[in-house]
Amino acid sequence: MKTDIHPKYNTDAKVTCSCGNKFSVGSTQKEINVEICSACHPFFTGNEKVIDAAGRVERFKARKAAAKPKLSKKA
């Protein structure tokens, strides 16, 4: 195996969620910022939460509707 090719592993990396939750994990980065964690994720909390702040779902539905092939009438 080659030596000195792997990044330094931090056993106490700080993770900060946008909900304000903070915890530590092992990682190659010292600080990690995440948008969603187990304290605010709907699967773990049981509460439904829409995260679509930028209108991405509506844009996807509009593109999908525009891409749908139109049925032509054959005589």
Secondary structure, 3 states (H helix, E strand, C coil): CCCCCCCCCEEEEEEEECCCCEEEEEECCCEEEECCCCCCCHHHHCCCCCCCCCCHHHHHHHHHHHHCCCCCCCC
